[in-house]
């Protein structure tokens, strides 16, 4: 591959935000490392990208040896460089914490938090070897203000937010930027499942409740802006921007507003 071609390693690339960001960056001429546990989904994503601009890596982000193997294979295509790590893989389930199982809680923390840390540690040597590199983490609007009914998920996204902010300071002298995306509800398979109790998809229930659902196409440009801009956090859609504004200036009003949204966690499907 050309030493001038930039590269991005994307986790959760088999669908949703990871797939869309992969498509967008490949469209800009970047080489894309596609990583996920879903091999069939990875192949579908790869088929959407230009020939010669991708590599496929089966990766469970909770597995540290798999991380090392995957990024070493990726680096063979990029001359040992990595311009961007897109730490995107994540899971989301809702419900009161007292009703969640130990397994649900442990899995969410392992993927959403430890998986992000694993990725940063495994990719750090390649990022450090690449001028003006960037770690882009998928946080969430749930990382702006604690979300009732999604407390564990929200906590994992606050953890990602904290990592992002700390590393942006810590790595400044190393020439590595640290950024996060904070989307609200995006039209992906996470909210596409049908709830048997209502025969409605999560998207339909959100729209019925007057809550914005944005097209997945907004994610690519938002990721591009985050990587190339100066803001540590990028709220992606109108809902996320409103939450960020209210959390800063009107937290009491925001708490009251969020109390009217309790029960909305049932639209989130793992």
C-alpha positions in Angstrom: 0.0 0.0 0.0 1.1 3.6 -0.6 2.9 5.1 2.4 0.8 8.2 1.8 -2.6 6.5 2.2 -4.1 7.1 5.6 -5.6 4.3 7.6 -8.3 3.6 10.2 -9.0 0.5 12.3 -12.7 0.1 13.0 -14.2 -2.1 15.7 -17.9 -3.1 15.4 -17.5 -2.8 11.6 -20.0 -5.5 10.7 -23.0 -3.2 11.0 -24.4 0.1 12.2 -22.0 3.0 13.0 -18.9 1.0 12.3 -20.0 0.0 8.9 -21.0 3.6 8.0 -17.8 5.1 9.2 -15.9 2.4 7.3 -17.8 3.3 4.1 -17.2 7.1 4.6 -13.5 6.9 5.3 -12.9 4.4 2.4 -14.8 6.9 0.2 -12.1 9.4 1.2 -9.4 7.1 0.0 -8.4 5.7 3.4 -7.4 2.0 4.0 -9.9 0.5 6.5 -9.3 -2.4 8.9 -12.6 -4.0 9.5 -12.9 -5.8 12.9 -15.8 -7.5 14.5 -16.9 -10.9 15.9 -19.5 -11.1 13.1 -17.6 -12.5 10.2 -20.6 -12.6 7.8 -21.3 -8.9 8.6 -17.7 -8.1 8.0 -17.8 -9.6 4.6 -21.0 -7.6 3.8 -19.2 -4.4 4.9 -16.1 -5.2 2.8 -18.2 -5.8 -0.3 -19.3 -2.1 0.1 -15.8 -0.8 0.0 -13.4 -0.2 -3.0 -11.2 -3.2 -3.8 -7.8 -3.1 -2.1 -8.8 -0.6 0.6 -9.7 -3.0 3.4 -8.6 -5.9 5.6 -10.8 -8.1 7.7 -10.1 -9.1 11.3 -12.2 -11.3 13.4 -12.0 -9.7 16.8 -13.6 -10.1 20.2 -12.7 -6.8 21.9 -12.6 -8.4 25.3 -9.8 -10.7 24.1 -6.4 -9.1 24.5 -4.4 -11.7 22.4 -6.9 -11.3 19.6 -6.3 -7.5 19.7 -2.6 -7.9 19.3 -2.9 -10.3 16.4 -5.5 -8.2 14.6 -3.6 -4.9 14.8 -0.3 -6.6 13.8 -2.0 -8.0 10.7 -3.5 -4.6 10.0 -0.1 -3.0 10.3 1.3 -5.2 7.6 -1.0 -3.4 5.2 -0.2 0.1 6.5 3.6 0.1 6.9 3.2 -0.1 10.7 1.1 3.0 10.9 -2.4 3.7 12.1 -3.9 7.2 11.7 -7.1 6.5 13.5 -8.4 3.8 15.9 -12.2 3.9 15.9 -13.1 2.2 19.2 -16.7 1.6 18.3 -17.8 -1.9 19.3 -20.4 -1.8 22.1 -23.6 -3.4 23.4 -26.6 -1.9 25.0 -29.3 -3.4 27.2 -31.7 -1.5 29.4 -33.7 -2.0 32.6 -33.4 -1.2 36.3 -30.1 -2.3 37.7 -31.8 -4.6 40.2 -33.5 -6.5 37.4 -30.3 -7.0 35.3 -28.4 -10.3 35.5 -24.8 -10.5 36.6 -24.0 -11.8 33.2 -25.6 -8.8 31.4 -23.8 -6.3 33.6 -20.4 -8.1 33.3 -20.7 -8.4 29.5 -21.6 -4.8 29.0 -18.7 -3.5 31.1 -16.3 -5.9 29.4 -17.2 -4.8 25.9 -18.0 -1.1 26.4 -15.2 -0.2 28.8 -12.5 -2.9 29.0 -12.8 -3.5 25.3 -12.1 0.2 24.6 -9.1 0.1 27.0 -7.8 -3.1 25.3 -8.0 -1.4 21.9 -6.1 1.7 23.1 -3.3 -0.4 24.6 -3.0 -2.7 21.7 -2.9 0.1 19.1 -0.8 2.6 21.0 2.5 1.7 19.4 1.1 2.1 15.9 -0.6 5.4 16.8 2.5 6.7 18.4 4.4 5.9 15.2 2.0 7.9 13.1 2.1 11.7 13.1 -1.2 13.5 14.1 -3.0 10.2 14.9 -6.3 9.9 16.7 -8.3 7.6 19.0 -12.0 8.1 18.3 -14.2 6.4 20.9 -18.0 5.9 20.5 -19.6 7.3 23.6 -23.2 8.2 23.6 -25.7 10.9 24.5 -26.2 8.6 27.5 -22.7 9.8 28.5 -23.8 13.4 28.7 -26.3 12.9 31.6 -27.2 9.7 33.4 -30.1 7.9 31.7 -32.8 6.4 33.9 -33.4 2.7 33.0 -30.0 2.6 31.2 -27.9 3.2 34.3 -25.2 0.6 33.6 -25.0 1.4 29.9 -24.9 5.1 30.8 -22.1 4.5 33.3 -20.0 2.7 30.7 -20.4 5.6 28.3 -19.3 8.0 31.1 -16.3 5.9 31.5 -15.5 6.2 27.8 -16.0 10.0 28.1 -13.5 10.1 31.0 -10.9 8.0 29.2 -11.3 10.3 26.2 -10.8 13.5 28.2 -7.9 12.2 30.2 -6.0 10.9 27.2 -6.5 14.1 25.2 -4.4 15.8 27.9 -2.0 12.9 28.5 -1.1 12.3 24.9 -0.9 16.0 23.8 2.9 15.9 23.7 2.9 12.6 21.9 0.9 14.0 18.9 -2.1 11.7 19.5 -5.6 13.2 19.7 -8.4 11.7 21.8 -12.0 12.3 20.7 -15.4 10.9 21.2 -18.7 10.7 19.3 -21.8 11.2 21.4 -24.8 10.2 19.2 -28.4 10.2 20.3 -30.7 7.6 18.8 -29.5 6.5 15.3 -31.4 4.3 12.9 -29.4 1.1 13.2 -30.3 -2.5 14.1 -29.9 -1.7 17.9 -33.3 0.0 17.8 -34.7 -2.0 14.9 -35.9 -5.1 16.8 -39.6 -5.7 17.2 -40.9 -5.7 20.8 -43.3 -8.7 21.1 -45.4 -6.8 23.6 -46.2 -4.0 21.1 -45.4 -5.4 17.6 -43.5 -2.1 17.1 -39.8 -1.6 16.4 -37.7 0.5 18.8 -37.6 3.2 16.1 -41.4 3.2 15.8 -41.8 3.6 19.5 -39.3 6.4 19.7 -40.9 8.3 16.9 -44.3 7.8 18.5 -43.0 9.3 21.7 -41.7 12.3 19.7 -38.0 11.4 20.1 -35.7 12.1 17.2 -34.1 9.1 15.3 -31.4 10.2 13.0 -30.3 8.4 9.8 -27.1 6.5 10.1 -25.6 8.5 7.2 -24.9 11.4 9.6 -22.2 9.3 11.4 -19.6 9.3 8.7 -19.3 13.1 8.4 -19.5 13.4 12.2 -16.6 11.0 12.7 -14.6 12.8 10.0 -15.2 16.1 11.8 -14.3 14.7 15.2 -11.0 13.2 13.9 -10.0 16.4 12.1 -11.4 19.0 14.5 -10.4 20.4 17.8 -13.4 19.4 20.0 -12.9 16.5 22.4 -16.5 15.5 22.3 -18.8 15.6 19.2 -22.6 15.5 20.0 -23.9 14.0 16.7 -27.5 14.9 16.3 -30.0 17.5 17.6 -31.0 15.4 20.6 -27.4 15.0 21.8 -26.7 18.7 21.2 -29.8 19.6 23.2 -28.8 17.3 26.1 -25.2 18.7 26.1 -26.5 22.3 26.3 -29.1 21.5 29.0 -26.7 19.5 31.1 -24.4 22.4 31.2 -26.8 25.3 31.7 -30.2 23.8 33.0 -29.4 20.5 34.8 -32.5 20.8 37.0 -34.8 21.2 34.1 -33.1 18.4 32.3 -33.6 16.0 35.2 -37.4 16.8 35.1 -37.5 16.3 31.3 -35.6 13.0 31.5 -38.1 11.7 34.1 -40.8 11.8 31.5 -38.7 9.5 29.2 -38.6 6.6 31.7 -39.4 3.3 30.0 -37.7 4.3 26.8 -34.9 1.9 27.6 -37.1 -1.0 26.3 -36.4 0.1 22.7 -32.7 -0.7 23.1 -32.0 -4.3 22.0 -28.6 -6.0 22.3 
